[in-house]
């Protein structure tokens, strides 16, 4: 496969049986024609169309010509599942439940509430879970089987160089400007006066709710500082102890009975009150109101002055950037990366300039490699204002892929290619032991090669 194709599909080894709801795809309304048989398993035309639709949603430039590749991966997934059954590879029901809950949380957050999700899908949460349980189980079993096959796959610098030298020059992708960027963030210190005021405000809101002067839902819509739930009356559905919420928050929530309202709870986000709507074992639907202490201009001034002092230490060489991050940054996550901003999916710090926000790009345009920006106020991912200085460690001009500037990217693709080759060789070794049929319209797929045992008869 050409380098640019592999690079576009860095993880092509196993397309997941993506968790889907009936309202998401018109493909489910089409006739369910069998297009492939793998042992006792079948693949329907609607299965393929749903995968294609999902890929297009993730990548609008995804072409229909890649249908053959998707079908190939779907067949591989069926083979992995079948081999897992032979090898007695299983996954626990607890792990399956966990995966389903994570998927559900994603869709509930996407559509705003559990009720909205049920309305759009025409199914209860219980029905959605049960309808997708078998598909999720199959996916997880196939993933586990694949993990065993690919266990201990490593790649050396010599492998990376050998892979690169085999790439035709005209297949090398053209990369936009690549940068390595770090930041030191200092949140403005909140005054005790504003902290006390925030707590007092929430105490008054809580009293009005308990006295029946306001409903919790309406108060959340009016007063809450949480944009993620404010427009939904402060509601979060499917809350679990390990769902990424502040530990103080979930601890207080799970002490409540249905309808009960908590005392004031303090977390790193501010002050909360929580109402239990309904609890189902270790899962709960809740409402909450968040009040944050207001940050004043004087608070911002203190943070900016502190950053100015930090910048002077950096520019003078009296302190290294990682040292300054560890000593001064209020962003705990940044301390684990030495302050460098990394791709959340890969952990790689070399970032495509086209994927940065416009404000960051404009700032970097005025910096030279090794420069530190002036202290400035910026908007965090949580939509809060904070203060930072930005460090431009490296900048690579737009260029064709090469080992010097793009080693990590090429290594990632070379490793994916090595894994892909391993899977393909595994498939070839197992094919003689499985019965595979493919519909006539997919017989021309070059990706399937000589996999096909026979052709499905059209009826």
C-alpha positions in Angstrom: 0.0 0.0 0.0 1.4 3.5 -0.9 2.8 5.5 2.0 0.1 8.2 1.8 -2.6 5.6 2.0 -1.0 4.0 5.1 -0.4 7.4 6.6 -4.1 8.3 6.2 -5.1 5.0 7.8 -2.5 4.8 10.6 -4.7 2.3 12.5 -6.3 0.2 9.7 -6.0 -3.1 11.5 -9.4 -3.4 12.9 -12.4 -1.2 12.2 -14.5 -1.4 15.3 -18.1 -2.5 15.3 -19.0 1.2 16.0 -21.7 1.7 18.6 -24.7 3.0 16.7 -28.3 4.0 17.2 -31.1 3.4 14.7 -31.8 7.0 14.0 -28.2 7.7 13.0 -28.2 6.0 9.7 -30.6 5.6 6.8 -28.5 2.6 5.9 -30.4 0.5 8.4 -33.6 1.1 6.5 -32.2 -0.5 3.4 -32.6 -4.1 2.5 -30.3 -6.3 4.5 -28.5 -8.2 1.8 -25.7 -10.6 2.8 -22.5 -9.5 1.2 -20.0 -11.8 3.0 -20.0 -15.0 5.0 -17.1 -15.9 7.3 -17.5 -19.3 8.9 -20.8 -19.0 10.8 -20.8 -15.2 10.7 -22.4 -12.9 8.1 -21.8 -9.3 7.0 -24.7 -7.3 5.7 -24.8 -4.5 3.2 -26.2 -2.3 5.9 -23.2 -3.2 8.2 -20.8 -1.9 5.6 -22.9 1.2 4.8 -23.0 2.1 8.6 -19.2 1.8 8.8 -18.8 4.0 5.7 -21.2 6.6 7.1 -19.3 6.7 10.4 -16.0 7.1 8.6 -17.4 10.0 6.6 -18.6 11.7 9.7 -15.1 11.4 11.2 -13.4 12.4 7.9 -15.5 14.2 5.3 -12.9 13.5 2.6 -13.3 9.8 3.1 -14.0 8.3 -0.4 -16.4 5.5 -1.3 -13.5 3.8 -3.1 -12.3 2.7 0.4 -15.4 0.5 0.8 -13.3 -2.5 -0.2 -10.7 -1.7 2.5 -13.5 -1.5 5.1 -15.0 -4.8 4.0 -11.6 -6.4 4.2 -11.2 -5.2 7.8 -14.7 -6.3 8.7 -13.8 -9.8 7.4 -10.6 -9.7 9.4 -12.7 -8.8 12.5 -14.9 -11.8 11.9 -11.9 -14.0 11.5 -10.4 -12.7 14.8 -13.7 -13.4 16.6 -13.9 -16.9 15.2 -10.3 -17.6 16.1 -10.9 -16.3 19.6 -13.7 -18.8 20.0 -11.4 -21.6 19.0 -8.7 -20.4 21.4 -11.2 -19.7 24.2 -10.4 -16.0 24.3 -13.2 -14.3 26.3 -14.0 -10.9 27.9 -15.8 -10.4 31.1 -19.4 -9.1 31.3 -18.1 -6.4 33.6 -15.7 -5.1 30.9 -18.5 -5.2 28.3 -20.8 -3.3 30.7 -18.0 -0.7 31.1 -17.6 -0.2 27.4 -21.3 0.2 26.8 -21.6 2.7 29.7 -18.8 4.8 28.2 -20.4 4.7 24.8 -23.8 5.7 26.3 -22.2 8.6 28.2 -20.8 9.9 25.0 -24.2 9.9 23.3 -26.0 11.3 26.3 -23.6 14.2 26.4 -23.9 14.7 22.7 -27.7 14.9 22.7 -28.1 16.6 26.1 -30.0 14.1 28.2 -31.0 10.5 28.6 -34.6 11.4 27.7 -33.5 13.1 24.4 -31.4 10.1 23.5 -34.4 7.8 24.1 -36.7 10.0 22.1 -34.4 10.2 19.1 -33.6 6.5 19.1 -37.2 5.3 19.9 -35.7 3.0 22.5 -35.2 3.0 26.3 -31.6 3.1 27.6 -32.0 -0.6 28.6 -33.1 -1.5 25.0 -30.1 0.4 23.6 -27.7 -1.4 25.9 -29.2 -4.8 25.0 -29.4 -4.2 21.3 -25.7 -3.3 21.2 -24.4 -5.8 23.7 -23.6 -8.6 21.2 -21.8 -6.2 18.8 -19.7 -4.7 21.6 -18.8 -8.2 22.9 -17.8 -9.3 19.4 -15.7 -6.1 19.0 -13.9 -6.6 22.4 -13.2 -10.3 21.7 -11.7 -9.4 18.3 -9.6 -6.7 19.9 -8.3 -9.0 22.5 -7.4 -11.7 19.9 -5.7 -9.0 17.8 -3.8 -7.9 20.9 -2.4 -11.4 21.4 -1.3 -11.6 17.8 0.4 -8.2 17.9 1.9 -8.7 21.3 5.6 -7.7 21.5 5.7 -6.1 18.0 8.5 -3.6 18.1 10.3 -1.4 15.7 13.9 -0.3 15.6 15.5 2.8 14.0 16.9 0.5 11.3 13.4 -0.7 10.6 12.2 2.9 10.3 15.0 3.8 7.9 14.5 0.7 5.8 10.7 1.5 5.6 11.4 5.1 4.5 13.9 4.2 1.8 11.3 1.9 0.2 8.8 4.8 -0.2 8.6 6.2 -3.8 9.4 9.9 -3.8 6.1 10.8 -5.4 4.3 9.0 -2.6 5.8 11.1 0.2 3.1 13.3 1.8 3.6 17.1 2.0 3.4 18.2 5.6 2.4 21.7 6.6 4.4 23.6 9.2 5.1 21.5 12.3 5.7 23.0 15.7 6.6 21.9 19.2 4.9 24.2 21.6 4.9 24.4 25.4 3.1 26.7 27.9 3.3 27.7 31.5 -0.1 28.4 32.9 -0.7 30.3 36.1 -4.4 30.6 37.1 -5.2 33.9 38.8 -5.4 33.5 42.6 -8.9 34.1 43.8 -9.3 36.4 46.7 -10.9 35.1 50.0 -13.5 37.8 49.7 -14.7 36.5 46.3 -14.5 32.9 47.5 -16.7 33.7 50.5 -19.1 35.6 48.3 -19.5 32.6 45.9 -20.3 30.3 48.8 -22.8 32.7 50.3 -24.5 33.1 46.9 -24.9 29.3 46.6 -26.1 29.0 50.2 -28.9 31.5 49.3 -29.8 29.6 46.2 -29.9 26.3 48.1 -32.2 27.9 50.8 -34.6 29.2 48.1 -34.8 25.7 46.5 -35.4 24.0 49.9 -38.1 26.6 50.8 -39.8 26.0 47.5 -39.2 29.5 46.1 -37.3 28.1 43.2 -37.1 24.7 41.4 -33.6 23.2 41.2 -33.9 22.9 37.4 -34.8 26.6 36.9 -32.2 27.8 39.4 -29.5 25.8 37.5 -30.6 27.4 34.2 -30.3 30.9 35.8 -27.3 30.7 38.1 -25.1 27.8 37.3 -21.6 28.5 36.0 -21.4 25.1 34.3 -22.0 25.6 30.6 -22.1 21.8 30.0 -25.3 21.3 32.0 -26.8 24.8 32.6 -29.0 24.7 29.5 -30.3 21.3 30.5 -31.3 22.4 34.0 -28.0 21.3 35.5 -28.7 17.7 34.6 -26.1 14.9 34.0 -27.2 11.4 33.3 -25.3 8.2 33.8 -22.9 9.6 36.4 -20.5 6.9 37.8 -17.7 7.1 40.4 -15.0 6.5 37.7 -16.6 8.7 35.0 -14.0 11.5 35.2 -15.9 13.7 37.7 -14.2 15.3 40.7 -13.9 12.8 43.5 -15.5 15.1 46.1 -18.4 15.6 43.7 -19.2 11.9 43.1 -18.7 11.1 46.7 -21.3 13.6 47.8 -23.7 12.6 45.0 -23.7 8.9 45.9 -24.6 9.7 49.5 -27.9 11.2 48.4 -31.3 9.5 48.2 -33.6 10.2 45.3 -34.8 13.8 45.4 -32.4 14.8 48.1 -30.2 17.9 47.8 -26.6 17.9 49.1 -24.9 20.4 51.3 -22.4 22.7 49.5 -19.5 20.7 48.0 -16.2 22.3 47.2 -14.1 21.0 44.2 -11.3 22.5 42.1 -14.0 23.9 39.9 -15.9 25.8 42.6 -18.8 25.3 44.8 -21.7 22.8 44.0 -25.0 21.7 45.2 -26.2 18.3 43.9 -29.7 16.9 43.6 -30.1 13.1 43.1 -32.8 12.4 40.5 -32.5 8.7 40.3 -29.8 6.1 41.3 -29.4 2.7 39.7 -26.7 0.9 41.7 -23.4 2.5 40.8 -25.0 4.8 38.2 -27.0 8.0 38.8 -28.9 10.8 37.1 -28.3 14.1 38.9 -28.6 17.8 38.7 -26.1 20.3 40.0 -25.5 24.0 40.3 -21.9 25.3 40.1 -20.9 28.7 41.4 -17.4 29.9 40.8 -15.6 32.6 42.7 -15.2 35.6 40.4 -11.7 36.5 39.3 -11.0 40.2 39.5 -8.7 42.4 37.4 -6.4 42.6 40.4 -6.2 38.8 40.5 -5.2 38.7 36.8 -2.6 41.4 37.4 -0.9 39.2 40.1 -0.8 36.2 37.7 0.6 38.3 34.9 3.3 39.8 37.1 4.3 36.3 38.3 4.5 35.1 34.7 6.6 38.1 33.8 9.1 37.1 36.5 9.1 33.5 35.3 9.8 34.7 31.7 12.8 36.7 32.9 14.2 33.5 34.5 13.8 31.6 31.3 15.1 34.3 29.0 18.2 34.8 31.2 18.9 31.1 31.3 18.6 30.9 35.1 16.0 28.2 34.8 15.0 25.6 32.1 11.5 25.4 30.8 10.7 22.0 32.4 12.0 23.3 35.7 9.8 26.4 35.5 6.8 24.3 34.6 7.3 22.0 37.6 7.8 24.9 40.0 5.3 27.5 38.8 2.6 26.0 36.5 -0.9 25.6 38.1 -1.8 23.1 35.3 -1.1 19.7 37.0 -1.5 17.8 33.7 1.2 20.0 32.0 3.7 19.0 34.7 3.6 15.4 33.4 4.6 16.5 29.9 7.1 19.1 30.9 4.7 21.8 29.8 4.7 20.6 26.1 1.3 20.5 24.3 0.8 17.0 22.9 -1.7 15.3 20.6 -4.2 13.6 23.1 -4.5 10.5 20.8 -0.8 9.8 20.2 1.0 11.8 22.9 3.3 13.2 20.2 4.4 16.8 20.7 5.0 17.6 17.0 1.8 19.4 16.1 0.4 20.3 12.7 0.0 24.1 12.6 -3.3 23.7 10.7 -4.8 21.9 13.8 -4.0 24.7 16.2 -6.5 27.5 17.0 -6.2 30.7 15.1 -5.1 32.7 18.2 -2.2 30.3 18.9 -1.1 30.3 15.2 -1.1 34.1 15.2 1.0 34.2 18.3 3.5 31.6 17.1 3.9 33.6 13.8 5.6 36.4 15.8 8.0 34.0 17.7 11.3 32.6 16.6 12.4 29.1 17.5 13.4 29.1 21.2 11.4 32.3 22.0 9.0 32.8 24.9 5.9 34.9 24.4 4.9 37.8 26.6 2.4 36.9 29.4 -1.2 37.0 28.1 -4.7 36.0 29.1 -6.2 33.1 27.1 -9.4 30.9 27.1 -8.9 27.4 28.5 -10.6 24.3 27.2 -13.1 24.6 30.1 -13.9 28.1 28.7 -12.3 29.8 31.7 -9.9 32.7 31.4 -6.3 32.1 32.7 -2.8 33.4 32.1 0.2 31.9 30.3 3.4 32.3 28.4 4.0 30.2 25.3 7.3 28.6 24.4 8.2 27.7 20.8 10.7 24.9 21.0 10.9 23.9 17.3 9.3 24.9 14.0 9.6 23.0 10.8 8.6 24.7 7.5 6.2 23.1 5.1 8.0 20.2 3.4 7.9 16.7 2.0 8.2 14.0 4.6 11.8 13.2 5.6 13.6 11.3 8.4 15.2 14.3 9.9 12.1 16.4 10.5 9.4 13.7 10.7 11.0 10.7 12.3 8.3 10.2 14.9 5.5 10.3 12.3 7.3 7.9 9.9 8.1 5.6 12.9 4.4 5.6 13.7 3.4 4.7 10.2 6.2 2.1 9.9 5.0 0.4 13.1 1.4 0.5 11.8 2.6 -1.1 8.6 4.5 -3.8 10.5 1.4 -4.6 12.5 -0.7 -4.6 9.4 1.7 -7.0 7.7 1.6 -9.3 10.8 -2.2 -9.4 10.7 -2.2 -10.0 7.0 0.2 -12.9 7.3 -1.9 -14.3 10.2 -5.0 -14.1 8.0 -3.3 -15.9 5.2 -2.2 -18.7 7.6 -5.8 -19.1 8.9 -7.7 -18.7 5.7 -7.5 -22.4 4.7 -9.3 -23.3 7.9 -12.3 -21.0 7.4 -15.1 -20.9 4.8 -15.5 -17.4 3.2 -18.0 -16.2 0.7 -18.2 -12.7 -0.9 -21.0 -11.2 -3.0 -20.3 -10.9 -6.8 -20.2 -7.1 -6.6 -17.3 -7.2 -4.2 -15.3 -9.8 -6.1 -13.3 -7.1 -7.8 -11.9 -5.8 -4.6 -8.1 -6.0 -4.9 -7.7 -5.9 -1.1 -9.4 -9.2 -0.8 -7.0 -10.9 -3.2 -7.3 -14.7 -3.1 -9.1 -14.7 0.2 -12.4 -15.7 -1.3 -13.4 -19.4 -1.2 -16.5 -18.9 -3.3 -19.0 -16.4 -4.5 -22.4 -15.8 -3.0 -25.2 -16.6 -5.3 -27.4 -13.7 -6.1 -31.1 -14.4 -5.5 
